[in-house]
């Protein structure tokens, strides 16, 4: 009875996990028994063989190990005992993997055996990391108590048994991750989905979530099976309007566009803000911070607002700090689609494969454009062009779950942990010389864009831009070195955060690049922002930002500068952020929010606000 009680508790706690993983119910008691007693008995059912490629060429996708059923009577799919625990030999965060291997030689030996990398190879660690993608799997942890960093996907390498299971489009086994909640330990479960005879190879479908008749399947299978996509079109086309609204809570618009809010002359204007920095720095006497949202003339929210019809009906004289459907520029994959409207006549230069507009780094959605991306990657490879890419989640900031690589096997595997875009890594960035480091480093620039109206478009930039710098000399290597390739340092405790006001930056720019006029570059940046906003307002919602007379918005646009010829600089738009962190801007420029609020809500111009259109 005691054993049955524990079994029932196990099933209650793990039922959802077992069902979602497709584990048949008749295996559940055995899973409980083996985990409770730490029984790893796969050795009685499977033998592991090293594949000999002496007389044939081993391709990058070829496995090193294979597992065979060694039970004389084979394995029956309906036998409740035929499910096996597979241990995880190595669990790691991807951005820490290289350091972990360097620090643990015994782990390198084991991973080298699994991946088939020779023990005496001087580049053994790098080759192991390159070969991981046909062996490793991933899972993510979700809980309200976890930080954003703790939710970054965890990758794992299974033991020799799990790593010897080969891919097949017609598999005889299934191999799934499983977390035992009482101890938070993770294993994999290996079980048959059909009867298997002695001597048969053990196989699983490593892209089982992709239909076999899908054109995308072969692209996701690249780590295990090479396919040439170079004859496929890599030209991108804009998806239908339904794509923009899919996965989003619908935004409710009024049937008739409301009038402009009426501002009373009896100041102060009451402001309700969910952003503490505004509460601290909005000091102009014509504004007053209030605690009740319904009492305010201005709602400055950090959460996404949806019911604009109700706002217009109940609070017709209230401003809000967002536009309906503004996510078409604040979500990374949609921003790429929107910006490509600028180049309707030509997708790319046939000689260089550079895509248009030039100010948008080539960007592919790794879910909906995976075939096009692989074709583009392979065509660049065939033309011996640089092929480094930065892989970003759609909706994460602070460079979390973001990686730089030229390994297409890695790129097609990363979407398994959540939707990603692949954006061409800027391999020729304009660098900034840091005296204290005696080195040229990467930097990016953040401008604040202020939007008052969408139709007709009225938008401004705040001239007080701010900068972020890498902490190590730039070079096209060591892509796991965060402080060399990334610029967001204010969330990393051990990293130095370089402070430099924009006025001082411009002075140093003139010293470092006297042949290049900074203000001409800034004009190009303004033109880029103008084109981006026009593209975003070009189509009706959900494909574009919707006009709403009560809306005013502040966005942060991040960009880098790239060399385009000897003395020509090309701005490159990286992303646009909603409710950005403006703490540093306020530290540098105490009147930052005073100026912005007077422009947006009192129609009062100032010398720091430059009108784009």
N, C-alpha and C positions, 0 to 999 in steps of 0.2 A: 504493500500500500504506500509505503514511504517513497519507494522508487517511482511509482505511478504519479504521486503528488508532484514530485520534482519534474517529471516528464511533462505533466500538464502545465506547470509554471513555465517551463522552457518553451513549450509551444505557444503559450499565451504571449510571451515576450518576443518571440521570433517569427510568429506566423506570417506577418506581413512581409518580412524579409525573405522567408522561404518561398512564399508564393510569387513575389516579384522576381525572384531569381529562377523561377521555373523548376524548383526541386519537388518532385512527386511526393505526395503525402506518405506513401509507404516507406520512404527513406527517413522520415523525420525521427522516429525513435532511435535509429542507428546513429544519426548525427548527434543526438543528445548523448547516447552511450559513449561514443568515441571521444567527444569533446570532454565529457565529464571525467573520463578515465585516461585522457591524453593518449589515445590509441592511434598511432601512425603506422598502419599495417599495409601500405600500398606495395611494399616490397614483396608481399606474398602473391600479389595479383599481376604485377607488371615488372618487366625487365627493361633496363635502359641500355641502349646501344649507341655507340659513337659512329656516326656515318662516315664511311671512308670515301674520300673524293680523289684518291690517288690517280685513278684512271679517267676522271672526268673533272670538268671545271666547276668549282664552287662559286656560285653567284652570291652577291651580297644578301639576297633574299633566302638563300639555301639554309636549312636548319643544320645545327651541329649534332644534336641528339635526337633520338626517336625512342618512343616507348612502345613495347609490344605486350600483349596479354600473354601471361605465362601460366595461367591456370589450365591444367589438363582438360577440364571440362568446359573451359571458356567462362564467360560472364553472362548471366541472364539479367535482362533489364527489369524483370519483375521480382527479382530476389532482393528483399529488403536489406540484406547485409552488404550489397555491392555498391556502397558509396564510401568514398575514401577522403580522409583529411590530407590536404597538401599544405605543407608548411611554407611560410614566406621567409625566404632566405635573407632578404634585404628589403627594408622599407625606408623610403627616402623622400625628401622634398627635392624637386628637380634642380632648383637653384643651388642646392648644397651637395649634390651628388658627387661632383669631382673632388671636392675637399674631403668628403668622407672616404672615398676610395684611396686618396693619397695618404690619409692617416691610418688606413687599415690594410696592410699588405695581404693578410690572410683572406680578407674579403675580395681583394683583387684576384688572388689565385682562384677562388671559387667561381667568381663571375667570369674569369678568363676561361675556365673549363667549360662553363655553360655556353658561353658565346663563341668558343673556339678560337680565342686569341692566344697566340703563342706566348709562353711564359717569358721568353727572352726578348720579346718585342719591346724596343725602347719607348714606343708610343702606345704601350698596352692600355693605359688608363683611357686615353682619348679614343682608342679603337673600341674599347668596351662600351663607352658612352654612346658611340655612334651605332653600335650593334644592338643596343638595348631594345630597340623599338619593335623587334619581332618576338620579344619575350615578356616585356613588362606590361603590367596592367595598372589600373588606378581606381581609387574610390575617393569620395569626399565626405566630410563630416558636416552635419547640419544640426545646429542647436542655437537657441537664442542666447545661450551663455558663452558661445565661442566668439572670439574676435575675428575680424576679416582675415587676418593672417592665418589663424587656425583653420579656417575653412578652405584655404588653398588646397587643391587636390594632393593626395598622397599617392605616390607611385610605389610599386613593389615588384620584386623579382621572386618568383616561386622557386622552390627547391628543385633538385635535379629531375624529380618525377614530373612536376608541373611544367618545367621548362622543356621536357622531352615530348610533351603533347604537341603534335604538329597540326597546322591548319588544314581544313578540308571544307569544300563547299557542300560535301555530303558526309557530315561527321557521324561518328558512332558514339561519342561521349559529349557531355557538357561539363564545362569547367567554370565555376562562378565563385566570386569572393563572398565571404561570410564573416560577420562580426559577432562574436560571442559577447553579449552585452554585460554579463556580470564582471568579466575581467577586461573588457574592451580589447580583447585579442582578436586578430583577424587571421583567417585561414582561407583556403580555397576548397571547394567541394568538387570532387570528380566523380561523376556517376554516368552509367550507360543510358543511352536513349534507344538502344536496340540491342538484341543479343549479339555477342561478339565471340568469335571462335579463338582458340589458342593460336598464337602466332600473328594475329591480326594487329595492324598498327593502330595506336590510340590517337584519335583525331577529334578536334573540336572546331567549331566555326567561330573565328575570332572577330567577325563583324556580323554577328547573328541579328543585330538590330537593323541591318540594311537588307532590303528584299533582294532576292537573287536575280530578279529581272530588272533591277534598278541600274541605270547607267552610271550612277555614282559608286557602285560597289567595287568595281575594279580599281578605282582611285584610292579608296580606303584600304584596299588590300595590297597596296604597293610594298609594304614591309615584308610581305610573305610571297608576293607573286608580281614580277615586273610586267607592266603593260605600257606600250608606247602610245602616248596621247598626243604626240606632237602634230599629228595631222588633224586634230580636232580644233574647232574654233575657240579662241580664247577671248573673243570680243564679248563685252558685257552689254546686256540690254536691261532696261529698267523693268522691274516686275510690275504686275498689276497692282491697283490701289489696295486690294485686299491684303497684300503682303505687308503694307505699312501698318495696318491696324491689327494684324494677327498677333496674339500674345499680349495685347494691351487692353486695359479696362477702357471701355468706350468713353469718349469725352462728349458731354451733352452741351450742344450749342443752342442759343435762343433762335426761334424761328425768324424773328426780325432783329436786325443788328441794333443794339441799344445806342443811345446818344452818348456823347462824351460826358463823363461825370462833371457835375457842377461844383466848382471849388469856391467855398465861401471866403470872403475877405477877412473874416474874423479869425485870424490865425490864433493858435498854432494848428497845423494839420496833424491829426491823431494817427499814430503809427503803431500797429501791432506787428511785432517781429518774433519769429521763431529762431532767429539767428542772433546769438548773444553779442556778436561783434558790432552789429548795428546798434543794439541797445547801449553799448558802451561809447560808440563813436559818432552817433548822430546827435550833435550838440547844438546845431543851429536853432535859435529860439522859435523859428517858424514851424518847428516840428515838436511833437510831444509823444513820448513812448507811453502806450497804455497797455494794460494787462488783459483786457477783454477784447476778443477779436470782433465781436459784434458792434463795439463802440468805435471802431477805427475807421478812418478814411482811407488808409493804406494797409493792405494785408501783405506782409513780406514773409512768405512761407518757405520752409525747406522741404516740405512734403509736396507731392504732386497733386494738384487740384484738378477736378474732373467736371464738376457740374457748373458750367458757366451760365447756363440758362437760369438756374436758381439764383446765382449771384446777380445777374441782371435784373431779375424780378424782385428780389428781396433787398438788394443793396445797390441800386442803380448809380449811386454817387460814390462808390467805393472802388479804388484801384486795387489791382492784384499784380504780383510780380512775375507773372508767367503768361505765355500765349497758348491758346489751344493748339495741340499737335506740334509743339516745339520740339518734341522728341525726334523729329526728322533730322535735326542737326545735333542733338545731344547724345544720340545713340550711334556708336561708331560705324556700324554697317550701313545705316540709313544715311549718315552724313556722306559717305562715299557715293551712294546712289544719287543723292541730291546734287552733289558737286559735279558729277559727270554730265549733268544737263548743260553745263557750260560748253561741252564739246560734242555737239550733235552731228557735225559733219565727219569727224574722224576720231576713231578710238585710240589709235597709236601710230607712231612713226615706224614704217616697215623696216627701215635700216637700223634703227637703234632699239626698237620695241618700247620706247618711252611712251607712256600713255598720257592722255590729255584729260583735263587741263594740267599744265605743267606744275601748277602750284599744289596739286593733290598727289601725294605719293600713291603709286599703284596699289589698289586695295581690292582684295577678293574676300567674299564671304565663304568660309570654309564649310558651310552647310549647303547653301544653294548654288554655289559656283565652284564646287570642288573640281569638277572636270575641267572647267575653264582655267582654274588656277594651275592644275597639274600640267595642262597643255602649255600654258605660259611659262611655267618653270622649266619644262623640258625644252621649249624653244629657246629660252635664254641660255640654257645649258649647252644646247647644240651650237649656239652662236658664240660660246665662250664668254658670255657676259656675266658680270657680277650677279650673284644669286642669293644674297643674304636677305632674310626676311625677319620682321618682328611680328610675333603672333600675340594678339591681344584679345582678351575677353570683351564682349560687347559692352558690359555694364559694370565693370570694375575700374576703380581708379588707383592711383598711387603705385602703378606698375605691378600690381599683384597678378600672379598667374600669367605673367608676360615673359616671353622668351625670344631670344635672337638665335637664328640658326640658318644654315644653308643645307640642312639635311632634310630632304623631302619626306623621308620615312618618319621623322619626328613630327614634321608639320602636319601630315595627314592623321597622325595619332592624337595630337593635342585636342582636337574637337571632341574626343570621347569624354572629356571632363567638363564639357560645357561649350556653348557656342563661341566661336572665335572668328576673328578676321585675320587674314595675312596681309600685312602692309609692307611694301618694299622698304627695307632698311636703308636709311640715307648713308651711303658708303663714302660720300665725299662732303662731309659737313664743313661749313665754315667754323673754324676753331677760335678760341679766345685764349690768349696767353696769360696765365696766372703767375705773377712774379713769385709769390710765396711757394709755388710748386716748381718753378722753373720749367713749366710744361704747358703745351697747348691742349686744351680740353674742350669737350663738347659743351654746348649750352643751348637752352631753349628760352623762348620769350613768351610771356603771357600778357596779352592785351585784354582789357575789359571792353566789351561791346555793349552799348546801350541801345535798346530798340524801343521807340515810342509808338510807332505805327507800322503795320505790315502793308496796308493798301490805302494810300500810296506809302511806299516804304520810307520811313524816316529813322535813321540810325546814326550813331556816333561811336567813336572810340574815345576812351580816356587816354590822353597822351602820356600819362604816368604809367608806363609799362613796367613790369618787373621781371627779373631774370633768375634762372636756376642753372647751376653749373655742376658738371662732373668733377670728381676729386682726383682723377688720375689721367695721365696723358692718353689721348685717343689713339687707337690702332685697331685694325680689323682682325682682332684675335681675342682670346680669353673672354668670350661672350657671357660667361657665367660670372664675370667680375662686375658686380653691380656698380661700383663707384667709377668704373671706366666708361660704361655704356649708358647709364641712366643719370638723370639730373634731379630727381625728386629725393632730396636728402632729409627733409624735415620730419619724416616718419621713421627714420633709422637712427637709433640712439647713438650708435658708435660712429656715425658719419658726420663729418664736418659740414656745416651749412654756410656757404659763402654768401655774405650780404654785400650787395652793390646797388646803389641807386641808379636809376636810368640816366640821370645827368652825368654821373661819373663814368658810366659805361660808354656813353657817346664820346666823352673826352678820350677815353682809352682806345676806343675804336679808331678815332682819327689818328692816334699815334701808331696803332698796329696796322691799319689799312688806309694810309693817307690817299691812295689812288681811288678809293671807293667812297662815294658820298653817302653817308648814312641816311640823309633825309630823302634821297632818291629811293633807297631801299624801303624806307617807311611809307613813301607814296605807293610803292608796289604792294606793300602789306595792306594798306588801306583799300587798294583796288581789289585785292584778293578777298578781303572781307565783304566788300560791296557785292562782288560777283556771287559769293557764297550765299548771302542773304537774298539776293534777287532770285537765285535758283530755288531757295527754300520757299519763297513766296509765289513761285511761278505757277504751281498747281494747287487745286483745291484739296482740302483735307479729305482723306487722311494722308495724301501724298505730299502735302505742303502745310506750312504754318497757316493757321486760320486768323483772319483779322478779327479783333475784338476790342471795341473802343475803350474798355476798362483795363486793358492789359498794358503793362510796362515791364520791361525785362532787362536783366543784367546777365550777360554770359561771359565766361572767360574762354578765350581762344588761345590755344597753345600752338606755337610754330617753331620751326627751325629754319636755318639758312643753309642752302647748299650751293656749291660752286657749279656754275654753268659756263664753262670756258675759263679763260685766264683771269679776267677781272670782272666777271659778271656773276651776280649773286641772285639766286632764285629762292624766294620764300616758299616754304612747304607747310601747309596746314596739317596739323596732327590731330587735333580733336577740339570739340567745343563742349564746355561744361556748364551745367545748370547749378545754381546756388554754389559757386566756387568759394573756396577758403580765401578771404580777403584780409586776414589778420596782418600779414606782412605789409600789404599795401597801406593799411591804416597806420602801422608803425612808422613807415617812411613818410607818409603824407597824411597828417592828422585831419585835413579837411576832405579826405577822399569821399566819404559817404555824404557829407554835407553838399558837396558839389554835385554828386550823382542824383541825390534826391531833389535838389532844386531844379535840375535839368528835367528829370523825368516827370515830376509832379507839379512844379510851379512854372514850367516853361522858361526858366531863367538860364541863359547861356553863360558859359565861363570859358576862360582861355585854355583850360585843359581838356575841353570837350571839342573834338574835331568832327564835323559832320561828314559822314560818308556819302549820304544821299538824302 
